[in-house]
Amino acid sequence: MLKIIINADDLGGFQGCNDAVFELMAKGKISSSTLMANGPFFTDAVMRAKNFHQCSFGVHLNISQFFPLIPDRAFQEFGILDSNGAFRYRKLIIPTGGLIRAIQREWEAQIAKIRDSGITITHIDSHQHVHTRLWMYPILKFICEKFNIKKIRSKFGRHELSRSGHFLKRIVRQVRGVPHRVIQTKMLGLHSTDHFACLGDGLDFLSYKKITADLTIELMCHPGVPHFESDLPTLHSNYESKICSPFRLISYREL
C-alpha cells in the first residue's frame, strides 16, 4: 500500500502557520511538520506540538529568513544578511570556508534548541531546500552524526511526481537527482521517502496515476504561510478522495 507523509514546513515562523498546522493535525489532514528554531513564533509552536504525539516533528534548517541564532561575520560578508542583520535568501554558489563553518555552527544551534525544548526530532529538511546543495553534505554528515538524526527530506525522488514542465526538463531533474540520492543514502546513511513533491503537484499526479507498489511519498505543504494561499483550502478539502491509489497517511516516525 502507498504510504504518504504530508509535512508542513515553516512551523514557528508565522502565527498563521502554527494555527493552521495544529488545526489540520487535529483533523488528521497532515501527519508531520518541521520547526524553524529561529522563527519568531517558535515557543508557541513547541508548546502546542507536545499535544500531538501521533505526528512527527523535524528541523527546518534555515539560513534564508529571520535572525540567526549565532550571528557570524561570514554571513554578512557573503551577503546573506540584510541591513537589519536578518537572513535573506541568496543562491549560494561558491562558499568560503568561513561561511561553511558559520552555517555548521548555526545549524547545530538550531537543532540543539529544538532538542532542548523537549521535541523528539524525527528528520531534517530546510528552508528553500538549501540543504540540497552538494557542498552542504559534509555539514549534514557532521550534524546528523552529532545529533543522531537518521532521516532527511530528499526532493530528488526516484520518479518525477509532477506533470508540470516540459518532458525533457522533468527527465533532466531526475538525472540531476541521482548523485544526491546516492550521497544521502550510501555516504551519509540517511533514509528518505521514495518520492517527493509539493502538495499541488503531488495530489494532481496521484489523482490520475494509480500506484500499486509499496512506496512512500512526502508531500510538502505550507498552510498559513504567506504566498502559499492555495495549500490551506486544499488541505481542508476532501483531498483523500481524489487519490486513485489505496494509501495510508504516516509520519516520519513510521518511515
Secondary structure as GFF3:
##gff-version 3
##sequence-region A 1 255
A	DSSP	beta_strand	2	11	.	.	.	ID=ss1
A	DSSP	alpha_helix	15	26	.	.	.	ID=ss2
A	DSSP	beta_strand	32	35	.	.	.	ID=ss3
A	DSSP	alpha_helix	42	49	.	.	.	ID=ss4
A	DSSP	beta_strand	56	61	.	.	.	ID=ss5
A	DSSP	beta_strand	65	66	.	.	.	ID=ss6
A	DSSP	alpha_helix	73	77	.	.	.	ID=ss7
A	DSSP	beta_strand	87	88	.	.	.	ID=ss8
A	DSSP	alpha_helix	97	116	.	.	.	ID=ss9
A	DSSP	beta_strand	121	126	.	.	.	ID=ss10
A	DSSP	three_ten_helix	127	132	.	.	.	ID=ss11
A	DSSP	three_ten_helix	134	136	.	.	.	ID=ss12
A	DSSP	alpha_helix	137	147	.	.	.	ID=ss13
A	DSSP	alpha_helix	167	182	.	.	.	ID=ss14
A	DSSP	pi_helix	183	187	.	.	.	ID=ss15
A	DSSP	beta_strand	195	198	.	.	.	ID=ss16
A	DSSP	alpha_helix	199	206	.	.	.	ID=ss17
A	DSSP	beta_strand	216	221	.	.	.	ID=ss18
A	DSSP	alpha_helix	231	236	.	.	.	ID=ss19
A	DSSP	three_ten_helix	239	242	.	.	.	ID=ss20
A	DSSP	beta_strand	247	249	.	.	.	ID=ss21
A	DSSP	three_ten_helix	252	254	.	.	.	ID=ss22
###
